[in-house]
Amino acid sequence: MLFRVSIFLLVLLLGLVLGSAVGQGWIGPAWGAALGVGVASLVWFATDLARGLRITGWLRRSDEIPEPPRMFGLWGEIGDRARRALRSREQANAAAEARLQDFLAAIQASPNGVVLLDAQNHIEWCNQTAAGHFGFDPLRDRMQLVGNLVRDPAFLAYLSAEDFSGEVVISGRDGHPFTPYRLSIRLHPYGEGRKMLLSRDITALEQAETMRRDFVANVSHEIRTPLTVLHGFVETLQTLPLDEAERAHYLSLMAQQAQRMQALVSDLLTLSRLEGSPLPGGGDWVSLASLTAQCEEEARGLGQALGKPQTLRVAPAPALELACLGGEILSAMSNLVSNAIRYTPASGTVEAGWAVLADGRLEFRVRDSGPGIAAEHLPRLTERFYRVDRSRSRETGGTGLGLAIVKHAIQRHGGELHIDSTIGVGSTFAFQLPAARVRPMAPEAERLRRPQAAG
């Protein structure tokens, strides 16, 4: 500021000297000095005004011209300070925009739907999850009334009641009676009348709850039936005078019902163990020959117990080892073979065996000549307690859990279960295991296996 005043005084002094010199022979030294000072003042004012207008013009176009005009003095300092203030504001705006974009990106990545509504319930913004839940177009539907796009009566009543302490459950746009798509919606007021709508896909939760209820009901039913029979036989034995033959008959029936409950409890415990235990590693190697021999022995024993003179063909196992929990794979094999034996008539054929597929995976396949299964039942066969024919399943002694056990055991080993069946022709059940779990049998194990096979 002192420099500016000094320059101004120097200009006035220069005008005074020049005015006195020019006015000496014209209007006199005094009037010349006064005129010189006035002209110098006007020149100073015009120059200063021009410099100020340059700075003002730059401020108006600072978004186009990043740097201010180069000048010295007060206006140069004002331009420099204005430039720094603008840059600081731009950096703050950029940082705020970056934080906003990070926040929006986080909301976009949320598994829940998020919709921002203004005070009149117009859609200001929504993430892709919400767009999928409600069928919104984030660009086209911006500033549309949410009530015009989500027309479920329960949601409209919830929106108009303005009591957002709870949530409302509606059907999603992709739902249909057989596989309902369910959404949980809750509104949270914020700001000046604005609202944030959160949507959550609860289809899986409702399905899990339905499965839990069905499971409890099925277990209760499956256990209640043999218990009722046992209770009735016990009362009969306690109250009626029976001869030895009748008593033996009733005891035999009671033993059958007890075995049925024991099989059911055993399968339930197996399923619980499969679901709760850690995944099998790759360090325990089991030979296919030993698994196949045990499975065949159990299958032939079951056939004899059922009194079915079926033809059972079990192909020799290849000289391979499998990285697995042997008990789980054996359980899967035995369930498939025993199901085939139970449901194939006495004159039928059951074939089982291993094969190496072209991509290196290992497959165990069981084919029977039974009555076959209708196509509409195939997707649900691995559900717990699902039965194509309940009365026929009980006659054969099945618990309704065998295929669920197979599915869990195979999936725990990274494999897949495939079912193919044709009415009147028969069924094929097969599971494939990853090639990484298969290796040739070690030479010493091969030498030990050959004498056993020969014997």
ABEGO torsion letter per residue (X at the ends): XAAAAAAAAAAAAAAAAAAAAAAAAAAEAAAAAAAAAAAAAAAAAAAAAAAAAAAAAAAAAAAABABBBBBBEAAAAAAAAAAAAAAAAAAAAAAAAAAAAAAAAAAAABABBBBBBBAAGBBABBBAAAAAAAGBBAAAABGBBAAAABABAAAAAAAAAGBAABBBBBBBAABBAABBBBBBBBBBBBEBGBBBBBBBBAAAAAAAAAAAAAAAAAAAAAAAAAAAAAAAAAAAAAABBBBAAAAAAAAAAAAAAAAAAAAAAAAAAAAAAAAABBBBBAABBBBAAAAAAAAAAAAAAAAAAAGBBBBBBBBBBBBBBBBBBAAAAAAAAAAAAAAAAAABBAABBBBBEBBBBAAGBBBBBBBBABAEBBAAAAAAAABBGBBABAAAAAAAGBAGAAAAAAAAAAAAAGBBBBBBBBBGAEBBBBBBBBAAABBBBBAAAAAAAAAAAAX
